[in-house]
Amino acid sequence: LTPVPSGHRPCGTASPGSGWALSRRPAARPADRPVPQDVAALEYRAPHLAAASLAFAFPAPPAGSRVLDVGCGTGLVARELQRRGFGCLHGVDGSAGMLERARGTGLYRQLQRCVLGWEPLPGPAGNGVGAVALLTRCHPRVTWCSGGLVTLSPVWAGGFLCLTTRSNPSNLRYKAELEAALQRLEQQGAWQKVLAQEVERWERATEEEESVQGTGYISGVVYIYRKCPVPPLEEG
């Protein structure tokens, strides 16, 4: 990513599973994505934190689990997941240029262009047990964060969703909307919360008013949810 303004919103990544479906608005231009020098300067830790949390919470051996990395262009999440034993990595991105960057990492088994919000996420058929969707750096206008989570197919039952977002002041409204949407899905019995991990030093702040108590860092949070099975229809 290029220097990311303090108000940027996180997205996500999806991993092991059968089918997956998400939606969001057109992806950011390649120029809006982090590049290695910016990642180092900002100490951008979302991919590392998401992968570490997922590896901690994941109940199955990761090697055979499919991961769908949504907004995969930088390859940062794939590197972190591979280090933790996740080997079956797939990726989607709305930018052809970012897909080429992801292809250059050699970490993905399959890459596909997908403009979230306009097209459904691609995914193999089957059940979702052991599947994970990992989403880091979602934009506040990403429509699936509120309503689109509901559209995840029933074949996703048993699969996982990992999301990250920032907790800096300019992102609090979006964070509240996201948490409200997740809470509604949990109350409806659609999703079960596995963990919500707050992290104080998420990345360096680019503006002093965005930092946590003058530390120079922005805080953030990792969410992991599991899709609840759909109860069978009663006969008669």
KANOR-V91580 format. One line per field, one symbol per residue. burial: 1 if it has 9 or more other C-alpha atoms within 8 Angstrom, else 0. A space follows every 10 residues. Layout:
burial->???
//
This chain:
burial->1101010111 1111111111 1111111101 0111100110 0111011111 1111100000 0101111111 1111101111 1101011111 1111100111 1110001100 1111111101 1100001111 1111111110 0111111110 0110111111 1111111100 1101101100 1100110001 1111110011 1111100001 1100011111 1111111100 000000
//
